């Protein structure tokens, strides 16, 4: 049972519990009208301590489409946080008003602290470079819809693998399914953290690290693109040398298989050319819509409404 639980890390849920959420999301996709009054009389609080477009609006749209209501703040200066209020006191207060809350915070571990003090379920909507579990549920739903499975896949993760919380969450989640392989495509400066490499090695999960996308794109079932930010580099020469390696365009897509799909947590800057948007393998805007449905399912499960 997921009722009353919080979701802070992707690994908080068993594979069976993840499947439960994905199954409900698929039911909502098939017949959204049937679920439009599911959360009538319920309130979602959104506590966003750093900027967000998709995640915040996706949570709000999810609750409104379930027939519930939303309150909250989109940046900390509009709350008592600016007066020095602690996270513990903030969530204890908001828990008096709302039935469930979604929190995004720049500090790793902040949603965990919130969950420990909150009288209602807390959903981690992203904490620093650490975790982004609802994006991962979105990714899993998208992959399953496109591929029909979550196992036996070769997944290319490209760009900022060091600081990208969506990448870290997805690697952890997809590691739980059989025979998945990871191709990690990044500059030296932005390779995945050592703790993740050690996890893959310990669990004997295949992974390789490479610098050039076009060298491996033909091997992939899934290409997960992320932003490479200039400020992450120690010197501009390295950035200039490598930056075009991480721009997905029509030329690179020609080398990919006909059934590879392209995912991106968004927002993008220039790492996917706009010409790729019309390619049927471009799934990133479908991914956005799946994100709303999976959050609808998650909210319903944590509230225990039927």
Secondary structure, DSSP 8 states (H G I E B T S, - for coil): --TT--B-SGGGS-HHHHHHHHHHHHHHHH-GGGGTTTTTT-EEEEEESS--SHHHHHHHHHHHHTT-EEEEESSGGGSGGGGT--HHHHHHHHTTT-SEEEEEESSTTHHHHHHHH-SSEEEEEEETTTB-HHHHHHHHHHHHHHHS-SSS-EEEEES-TTT-HHHHHHHHHHTTSTT-EEEEE--GGG---HHHHHHHHHTT--EEEES-GGGTGGG-SEEEE----GGGSSSHHHHHHHGGGG-B-HHHHTTS-TT-EEEE-S--SSSB-GGGGGSTTB-HHHHHHHHHHHHHHHHHHHHT--
